[in-house]
Amino acid sequence: MADRPEIGQGIGPVPSSGDTTDAWFMREVLPLESALMQFLRRNWRNESDLADIRQEVYARVYESARKQLPDFPKSFLLTTARHLLINRVRRERIVPIEAIGDLEMLGVPSDEASPDRTVMAREELRRLQAALDRLPQRCREAIVLRQVEGLSQREIAQRMGIAEKTVERHLSLGVRALADMLTLADTLYGEEKS
């Protein structure tokens, strides 16, 4: 790509009259640099990356324009920049396994629950099950279908043979009753422990 002008370093060499992509790029894209930089500054936290990102956006726009010139250069430029930023964020979130090394040496706690945590979790489940058992049957059924099976209100209404508004009421009443019962149990349990 030696014949492409060096963007951000002045206009560079004048393209040959036969190269429509170069002419289009200099006529339509380069004048949009201030809009592009404003977009990048608004959407990227690290100021030192902006020049590199701008160059990469320009390279992608230029390469795409060699295949077909876009009808709306500004929209195309900013959309390309947006996609590039999204891809950079995704790449930053991925940590290569080689970088992790030996987790035990880092002192990172394992995902295995300690015996204390296992006992506490089982106790929490028992308390939740006891609270669920005390709910009215229809409320309990709606809560289980929603929270355990992950059904939508519409699917619950179809399965239970009731209106969606009724499902909404059952869920609302059930969640409030569970919260009240568990809060009361926490209060009583806390008093017993002291």
Secondary structure, DSSP 8 states (H G I E B T S, - for coil): -TTS--TTS---S---TT-HHHHHIIIIIGGGHHHHHHHHHHH-S-GGGHHHHHHHHHHHHHHHHHH---S-HHHHHHHHHHHHHHHHHHHHH---HHHH--HHHHT---SS--HHHHHHHHHHHHHHHHHHHHS-HHHHHHHIIIIIS---HHHHHHHHTS-HHHHHHHHHHHHHHHHHHHHHHHHHHHHHH-
